Amino acid sequence: MTGHRHVEDLLRELAPQVLGVLVRRHGQFDACEDAVQEALLDAAVRWAADGLPGNPRGWLLTVASRRLVDHVRSENARRRRELVATPQAEVLAAPADAEPDRDDSLELLFLCCHPALSEPSRIALTLRAVGGLTTAQVAAAFLVPEATMAQRISRAKQTVRDTGFGGLAGEDHAERLRAVLHVLYLVFTEGHTTTDRGDLTAPDLSDEAIRLTRALHALLPDDGEVAGLLALMLLTDAHRPARTAPDGTPVPLPEQDRTRWDRALVEEGTELITRTLPRGTVGSYQLQAAIAAVHTEAPTAEATDWPQVLALYDLLERVAPSPVTALNRAVAVAMVQGPDAGLALVADLEADRHLTRTHRLHAVKAHLLELAGRAGPARDAYREAARRATSLPERRHLTTRAQRLDG
């Protein structure tokens, strides 16, 4: 079983590298991706039976290249004309390890997050092509039929088919990198707190987001925002063992058993953001990671350095203002200046229709009302938050909070 898991992990690591090489050399994203998938299936069978080859990456690249040749031969005349610049002999003759030190994973991530794609398509294509998940796995993660996800991925491939790698420099590079980070953040968030399922978390998605962000950090070790996003994920994921009760309901951060937190992730995330923050321009992911570090470093909830948290939220609101940031800052204000000060800020945010449609604002309002000793309004706010929650565990948790105030 251990050997099987090792082969599976290695294939997922190598898949984007091999796909990146093929796409850069030959274009035709969809055909290259199909060829790589066939090579991965071959490898899963042969490597499990015969052991790993001396050069696993070269083996995959050679087999995938041959599958691409088979695809070229079977295509109609129109497709052959599109691939005329890539003769079959050239594909077969290309040395599998001609560029052993070049990793095209970053370019592949950029390609999957092309500006022409919608956000759901970017996520789906990234998980499929870079994450190595099957279409069925991606569909299951986002609770849509496999056929629907297959169509979405197919359309995304068609959109990027003729873009190639191109030259990404200056603004284009920075803009595409922001899109990549946003996609990875959304994947992690979906796994950390699922939006529409019976379980509170979907750890497989969180794990995949962390794996891909680790890979991106290895490619761009000096980028502060990449490091910040990885630190944020690690510090957030460290709480996972304590985030849910035995019945699956969420446990708020102040009430979590901190001895159950993953100390290795805490130390890695804290060290990473501590090393990154002083190096240059501070971005939103770095600031969010710093806030998470302050919460995580406190031995108890009562020992949290709330003035420091508030100062960081003040910076975050200047760097990346958003209604969610403002709502989180309202909690920090309440902890420093008192619940009424926080409630005044929440009242200002109630004009934001998007925010009021979710359960988050009502849950924060309920919490602050409870801190202020206003049990009746707090109970009503908890019930409103429960009504709007899309996660069943969240709904149960908020309903329980309301019922607790009935007396």
N, C-alpha and C positions, 0 to 999 in steps of 0.2 A: 504493500500500500504506500509505504514511504517513497519507494522508487517511482511508482506511478505519479505521486504528487510532485516529485522533483521534475519529472519529464513535463508534466502539465505546466508547472511554473516556468520552466525554461522556455517552452514553446510560446507562452504568453509574453515573455520578455523579448524573444527574438522576432515575433511576428511583425511588430511595427517597423523594426529595423530592416527586415527583408522587403516588406511592402514599400517602404520609403525608397530603397534602392531601385526597385522595379519601376516605380512611378517616375522617379527622376530620370531613369534611363530611357523609358519607353512610352511614358504618358499612359493614357487609357486606364484611369483609376479603377473602373469597375472590372475590367478584364484582369488587371494585375491583382486585385483583391481576390477574385475568384481563384486565380492561380495559386496564390499564397494559401488560401483556405484548403485547397486540394493537397498542397505540400504538407500542411500541418496535419491533415488526416493521415497521410502516408507516414509521417514521422511518428505520430502517436502509436501507430501499430508496430512499425519496424523497430523503433528505439526501445519500446517496452519489451520486445522479444529478443533483439540482438544487442542491446546496450547502446550507449551514446556513440556517435561517430567522433572521429578526432577533431573535426571542425563542424560543430552543429550548425552554426550560422551559414557556413559555406555549403553544407549539405542542403539546407532549406532553400538557399538562393539558387543552387543548381537545379533542384527538382522543380521549384516554382517557375524558373525560366523555361524549363522544358514543357511544363503545363501551359505556359503562355504561348509557346510555339504551337502546341496542339490547338489552342484556341484560335490563333491566327490562321492556321490551315483550315479550320472548320468555318471560319467567317465567310460572309458573302463578299462579292467584289468591292462593294462600297467600303466595308471595313478594311479590306486589304489595302485599298488606296490610302486610307487614313494612316495605316501603319507602314507605308512604303519606306519611310525613313528608318525603320527598324527591321532589316532583313532577318530572316530566320537564322541564317548562318551567324549573324552578329550576336543574336541572343544566345545561341548555343556556345559561341566562342568566348563570350565574356567570362573572365575568370571569376569564380565564385567569391574569392577573397581578394579581388583586385584592390579594394579600398577598405582594408580591415579596420582602419581607425576612424572612418567616417560613419557617423550615425545620423541618418536622415529622419529620426523620430520627431525632431522639432519641426522640420518642414512638413512632415505628415500631419502633425497636430495643427499647424497653420492651415493646411489644405482642408482639413475636416472642419475648421472654424471659419471657412470662407465667408466674407461679408454678404454674399448673395444668398446664403442659407438662412432659414429661420432658426430661432433658438432651439426648438425641439429637434430639428434636423441636425444641427451641430452636435447636440448631445448624443443622438442616436448614432451618427456616423463615427463620432469619437469612440464611443463604447464598442462599436462593431469593428472598426478598422485598427484603432490603436489599443483599445482594451482587450481585444481578442474575444469578446463575448459573442455568443451565437445570436442570431436574430431572435430566436425564441427566448433567450435569457434577457435580452434588452426589452422585448415586449412584456415579459413577466415583470420586470423591474418597474415599468411604468403603466402596468395594468391596462394594456391595450391588446387586441387580438394580434397573433403573430402575422397574419396576412396584412393587417394595417401597418405594422412596423416594417414589414418587408417592402411595402410600397413606399413608405417614407424614406427608407434607406436607399431604395432604387432611384427615387427622384433626386435625392441628395447626390448620389454618385453621378447621375446625368448632369447635374448642375456644375459639378467641379471637374467633369471629365476632360474638358479642353483647357482648363486653366493652367495646368502644369505647375512647377514650383515657382517659376518667374524669379524676379529679383526683389526681395523684400528688404528694403533699407529705409532708415529714417522713420518717417511718420507711418508708413505702411507696416513696418516691422513692429513698432510700438502699439499700433492699433490692433493688429492681429494678435499680439501677445496678450493684450487686455481681454480680447475675446476668448482666447484659450483659457486664461485664468478664470474668467467668469463661468465658462462651461464646467471646468473642474470644480469650482465652488458650488455650482448648482447640483452637480452629481453628488458631491459630498453631503450637501444639505438634504437632498432627497433621501439619502441613506441614513443620515443622522436623525432626522425626524420626518418620517414618511407623511405625505400629505393626504393619502386617501387609501388606507388599508387598515386591517385589524391590528397589526403589530405597530408599536411605536417606532421601532427602528428597522432598517434593512441593512445590516452590517456589510453585506457583500458589496453594495454600492459605495459605502464609506471606504471600505478597504481598497476598492478599485480606484477611487479618487485619490487616496493617499499614495497608492503605488504609482499612478501616473504622475502625480505632482512630485514625488521623489525622483522619478526619471527626468522630469523637466528641470528640477533643481540641479541634477547632475550635469545636464546640458548647459545650464545657465547659472553656475554657482555664485556669480557676483550680482545677480539681479535681486534687489531687495524685496520686491513684491512677490517674486516666486518663493523666496525664503519665508516671507511673511505668511503667505497662504499655507505653505507646508507646516509652519509652526502653529498656525491657527487650527489646522486640521488635527495635528497631533495632540494639542492641549485639549481640544474639544472631545476628541475620541477617547482620551484618557479617562473621561468621566463615565464612559459607557457601562462598565460593570455596576455602577451605583445609580444609574439613571432610571431604572424601572424597579418596581416592587415585584414580589413573586407573582402577583396576578396580572402583571403587565402594565399597570398604571404608572405614569411618570412620577418621579420623585424630584421636586424642585431642588435647585443647587444648594440653597441654605440648609436643606434637610438631608442631604446625601451623606452617607457614611464615607468619609474621605479616606479611610484606611483601605477601601476597596478600589480606589482609583489606581490606574496603571502607572506606577511610579516611573517606569522606564520611559514611557511616552511623555510624562510630565517633565522629566529631566531633559529629554531630547528637545522637546518643544521650547522649554524655557531657555536652554543654552543657545538654541538657534536664534530666537528673537533677541536675546540679550546681545549676541554677537552681531546681529544684522542692524539693529536700530541706529547705532552711532555712525554707520558707514556713509550715509548719503541722504538723498531726498526720501522723506517718509511718506508712504502711501497708505491707503485704507486698510489693506490686508495686514500690514505691519502693526498698525494701531489697534486693529481688532485682536491680533495675537497678543499685543502687550496688555490689553484689557483682560483677556483670558488668563494671561500669566499672573496678573495681580490677584485675580479670584483664586487661581489654583495654588498660589504660594501661601495663601492664608491658612493657618492650621485649623481654624474654625470660621464659620460664617460671621461671627461677631468680630473676628479679628481682621476682616477685610478692610483694606485701606481705601475707603470710599472717596476721600478727597482726591487720591491719585486716579481712581477710576473716573471721577468726574472731569478731572483735568484732561485725561486722555479722550473722553467723549467730546470735550470742547474742541480739541484738535481734530477729531474725526469729523465733527460737524462742519468744520471749515474745509477740510480736505475733500470729503465726499458726503455732502449733505443729503439726507433722505428722511422720509417720514419714520422709517424703522429706527434709524440712528437717533432721531429726535425723541422717539418713544423710550428707547433704552436710556437715553440721557435723562429723561424725566425720572426714571427710577433712581439713578445716581443722585440727582438733585434731592429727591425725597429722603434718601439715606443720609445726606449731608445737612440739608436745611429743614427737613421735616416733611411729612406726607402732604400737608396742604400746599407746599411749594411745588411738589411734584404733580399734584392734582390740577393745579392751575395750568401747567404745561400740557397735561393730557387734555384738558378742556379745549385748549387752542388746536390740538390735533384732531379733535372730533369733526372739524370741517373737512378733513381729508376723507373723501368717500371711499377710496380704495382701502384705506386703513380701517375704517369703521365696518367694512364688509367682512373683515377677518375677525377671528376670536381674540387676536393678540391684544388690541387696544382695550377691549372690554376686560380681559383678564388682568392687565396691568392696573386699570382703573379699580377693579375689585380689590386687588391686593393692597393698593394705597388707601382705599376707603377702609379696609379692615385695619390697617396700621393706624389710621386716624380714629379708630373706635366707633365707626359708623356702620354698625352691623347690618341694619336693614338695607341701605343702599348698596353695601358690599355684596350682600346675598343676591340682590337683583342683578348686579353687574356680573356676578359669577354665572348666574343662570343664562344671561344673554350671551356670555362668552361660550358656554357649553352648547347653546343652540347653534352657534356659528362655527364651532370646531368641526373639522373634517376628519380628524383622527379619532377613532373610537376610544382609545385609552385616554386621550386628552379630554374627551367629552365626559368620560366617567370621573376623571380627576376633578374637573371643574364642577360637576354636579355634586360630588362629595363635599367639596369646599362650601358650596351653597347650603347643603343640608346641615353642615356643621354649625352654621350661623342661625339656623332656625330657632334654636333655643334662646 
